[in-house]
């Protein structure tokens, strides 16, 4: 009986409303995302725009930048849905890129013991709730946040969850807030031209 309940939970949507679609900020109303050089403690050098382009699977038609932090419960719920639908994502040619904007902050400045601990926390969280095979960017200096217009200043924290959907040429297509009952199907479905107003940015 417990196994049956677990299976039903796995295939039953956690959400009752459609995913919240937000207006693209001016910085993303262009043919390509802004150039960036994110300080990433997972790699020895900065993770740059050119690195993201190289990381795109030639078979992918869309790329979803999924912003998260481990204390964010809605992020966890949305991530579980992504994990449960990883085969459908691949079938529909959607590539997932995970962007940590929470624990990454402890890695600012000099080398920190807390930074190492937080990196371990993020890795364990991804193993449990997500897919370790997906590219992870630890956005230490928020280069994929405020230059993208997701916050009004470098010091402001981005509201979560957030997902930025791009095409394979890195042109912004959609900005999503809270995931809904069409998640993650919304990542590969045809995009309606109108914007559904939702959460404030």
N, C-alpha and C positions, 0 to 999 in steps of 0.2 A: 504493500500500500504506500509506504514512504517513497519508494522508487517512482510509482505512478504520479504521486503529488509533485515530486521533484521534476518529472518530465513535463507535466502540465505547466508548472511555473516557468520552465525554460522556454516554452513556446508561446506563453500568454504575454501580450504586451503589458509593460509596467505602467503605461501612460494612457490617459483617457482623451487627450487633446492632441491636435497636430503639433508638430515641431514649430516653435516660434521663429518666424522669419523676420529679420531686422534689415533696416536700410543699410546699404553699404556706405561707409564713411567716404568723404571725398578722396582720401588717399588710395582707396580701393576701387574707385570708379574709373579705372584706367585699363589699358590693354594688358598690363602685367603688374604684379605686386611690386612694392618698393624694394630697392636694393637693400641688403642688410649684411651684417657681420656679427652673428650672435656668439658671445663667449660661452662655449659649451664645455663644461668640466668632464664630459664623457670622452672628449677628444683633446689632443695636444694643442691643436690650432683652432682658431675661430671657425664656426660653421657658417659658411657664406651662401649667398644667393646661388653662386655657381655650383656649390656642393649639392644644394637641393635639386637643381636641374639635372645633375649627373645621377642623382639617386632615384629619379623617376623611372619606373618600369616602362620600357618601350610599348608594352601592351596596354598600359593604363590610359584611359580616356579622361579620367577625373582624379584629382588629388584632394583629399580632405585633411586640412590641418585641424587637429582636434586638441584644443587647449584644456588643460586639467591641472588639478593639484590633488594630492591623496586625501586630504580631509573633506573634499567636496563630495557629498553623498550623491547628488544628481549626476556628477561626473562618473562616479562608480557605476551607477545604474545604466547610464548611457554606454559606458565602456563594455559592460557585460553583454549588452545587446550587440555591440560591434563584434565582440568575440564569438558570440553564438551564431553570428551571420557572416563570419569571415569567408566562407566558401562562396556565398552569394555576392559578397563584395568583390571577390576575385572574378567570379563569373561575369559580373556587370562592369568589370574593368575600373573599379574604384580603388585607388591606393590610399592607405591610411598613414599619416605622419602624426606622431604624438608629440605635443609640446608641453613640457612641464613649466608652469609659471608660478609654482608655489615653493617647493623645496629648493628650487634653483637659486633663490635669493640668498640662502645661507652661504653660497659659494662666491659672493661678491668680495672683491678685495683680496687680501692675503689668504694663503692656504689655511683652511679651517678644519678642525677635527669634526665639527658639526656638518660640514659640507660632505665629507666622506660618509658619515652616518646617514645623511639624508639621501645621498645617491643610492645607498643600499636599500633604504626604505622604498624609494621609487621603483627600483628594480624588482623588489619582492611584490610590491603592489601590482605591477604590470604582469608578473607571472600569475598572480592570483585572479585578477579581474580583466586582463587584456591579453595581448599577443606579443610575446617577446621578439617575434620576428619583424614587427613593424618598427620603422625608423623612429628613434626617440631623440628629441632635441631638448637639452636642459638649457632653457633660455635665461641665462644668468642675468644679462643686462637688458632684458625685455625688448630686444631688437625686433621681435616679431609681434610686438604689442603696440606700443605707442607710435612708432613710425607708420604703423598700419591704420592708425586712427581708432584703435579699439579702446584707448583711454585718451583723455585730454592732456595728460602730462606723463613724464617718465616715472614720477613717483606714485601715481595713482594705480590702484590694483584693478586689473581687468575683472569684470563680472563673469562668473562661470555658472554653467558651462557655456562655451563658445566653440563653434566650428566654422571654419572658413573653407568653402568649397571652391576649388579652382579647376580649370581645364588643364590638359596636359602641356599647355604652353604657359601655364601659371597666370592665366587671366582670371580675376575674381568673378565668380558666378553667383554665389549665395553666401550670406552670413546668417548663421542660425544661433538662437539662444537655447532655451530649455528644449530638450528633445521630447518628441511626442509619439503618438501611436503610429506615425509614418516613418519612424526612425528604425533602422538606417536606410529604409527604402528611398527616402527623400534625396539621398546622395546620388542615386543613379536614375531617378525618374526625370521625365521631361520637366523643365523649369517653366512655371507660369510667369508671364511678364509682370503681373501686378505684385506689389509687396504687401504682405500681411503685417499690419502693425502689431507690435507686441511689447516686449520689455524695453525700457529705456536703456540706451548705451551708457 
